[in-house]
Amino acid sequence: MGQSSDAAGPGEALLQNLLSSDGKAMLVLLFRRNPGLIDKIDAIARRVGKKKEAVEADLKELVEVGVLREGRVGGIPVFSLDGKRDADVRHTVGTFLTQSQGMNP
C-alpha cells in the first residue's frame, strides 16, 4: 500500500520536489557549493550547461520551497541561496530520511 502524495509528510514532499529533475539537483548543488553566488537566469543556465528556458521554472520552484531567494538588481531578476531557509529545508529532509530508515533523529 503506497501513500498518496497528499499524505506525504513535509520532508518527503520536499525531497520529491528537490529530486524531481536533474536540473533542480544541479541548481541546488551549484548554489550550495557557491553560497555567495547571486546571478541572473541566463548566467546560471550557462553555469550548469543548460538553456535559460530549461532552468527558469526550476529556479522558481526552488524559490517556492525555500532553497533559493529571488531579488532584483536594476529590474533584472537574480537568484541566490537563502541560507536560513535552506538550512530548514535540509533539516526537514534529513529528519524524514532518518525516520524513513527507522532511526531516531
C-alpha positions as CSV (number, residue, x, y, z in Angstrom):
1,M,0.0,0.0,0.0
2,G,1.6,3.3,-1.1
3,Q,0.9,6.7,0.3
4,S,-0.6,9.3,-1.9
5,S,1.4,12.5,-2.3
6,D,-1.3,14.3,-0.3
7,A,-0.4,12.1,2.6
8,A,3.3,12.6,2.3
9,G,4.9,14.5,5.1
10,P,6.8,17.7,4.6
11,G,10.2,16.0,4.4
12,E,9.1,13.5,1.8
13,A,7.4,16.2,-0.2
14,L,10.5,18.4,-0.1
15,L,12.7,15.5,-1.1
16,Q,10.5,14.6,-4.0
17,N,10.4,18.2,-5.2
18,L,14.2,18.7,-4.9
19,L,14.9,15.4,-6.8
20,S,12.1,15.8,-9.4
21,S,14.5,16.8,-12.1
22,D,18.2,16.7,-12.8
23,G,18.1,20.4,-13.4
24,K,16.9,21.2,-9.9
25,A,19.5,18.9,-8.4
26,M,22.2,20.7,-10.4
27,L,21.0,24.1,-9.3
28,V,20.9,23.1,-5.6
29,L,24.5,21.8,-5.9
30,L,25.6,25.0,-7.7
31,F,24.2,27.3,-5.0
32,R,25.2,25.1,-2.1
33,R,28.8,24.9,-3.4
34,N,28.8,28.6,-4.0
35,P,26.7,30.1,-1.2
36,G,27.6,33.7,-2.0
37,L,26.5,33.4,-5.6
38,I,24.0,36.0,-6.8
39,D,23.3,35.7,-10.5
40,K,20.7,36.2,-13.3
41,I,18.9,33.4,-15.0
42,D,21.0,33.3,-18.2
43,A,24.3,33.3,-16.3
44,I,23.0,30.5,-14.0
45,A,21.9,28.5,-17.1
46,R,25.4,28.8,-18.6
47,R,27.0,27.7,-15.3
48,V,25.0,24.4,-15.4
49,G,25.2,24.0,-19.1
50,K,21.5,24.4,-19.8
51,K,19.3,26.8,-21.8
52,K,17.7,29.7,-19.9
53,E,14.3,28.3,-20.6
54,A,15.3,25.0,-19.1
55,V,16.3,26.4,-15.7
56,E,13.8,29.2,-15.3
57,A,10.9,27.0,-14.0
58,D,13.3,25.0,-11.7
59,L,14.7,28.3,-10.2
60,K,11.2,29.5,-9.4
61,E,10.3,26.1,-7.8
62,L,13.4,26.3,-5.7
63,V,12.4,29.7,-4.5
64,E,8.9,28.4,-3.6
65,V,10.4,25.6,-1.5
66,G,12.8,28.0,0.2
67,V,16.2,26.9,-1.1
68,L,16.7,30.0,-3.2
69,R,15.6,33.6,-2.9
70,E,14.8,35.8,-5.8
71,G,15.6,39.5,-5.9
72,R,16.1,42.2,-8.4
73,V,19.1,44.2,-9.5
74,G,18.3,47.0,-11.8
75,G,14.9,45.4,-12.6
76,I,16.6,42.1,-13.6
77,P,15.7,39.0,-11.6
78,V,18.6,37.5,-9.7
79,F,18.8,34.3,-7.6
80,S,20.8,33.4,-4.5
81,L,20.9,30.8,-1.8
82,D,18.6,31.5,1.1
83,G,20.9,30.2,3.8
84,K,18.4,30.2,6.7
85,R,15.5,28.6,4.8
86,D,17.9,26.2,3.0
87,A,19.1,25.0,6.5
88,D,15.5,24.5,7.5
89,V,14.9,22.5,4.2
90,R,18.0,20.4,4.9
91,H,16.8,19.7,8.5
92,T,13.3,18.7,7.3
93,V,14.6,16.4,4.6
94,G,17.3,15.0,7.0
95,T,14.7,14.2,9.6
96,F,12.5,12.5,7.1
97,L,15.4,10.4,5.8
98,T,16.4,9.4,9.3
99,Q,12.9,8.4,10.3
100,S,12.4,6.5,7.0
101,Q,15.5,4.5,7.8
102,G,13.9,3.6,11.2
103,M,16.4,5.7,13.2
104,N,15.7,8.3,15.8
105,P,16.6,11.8,14.7
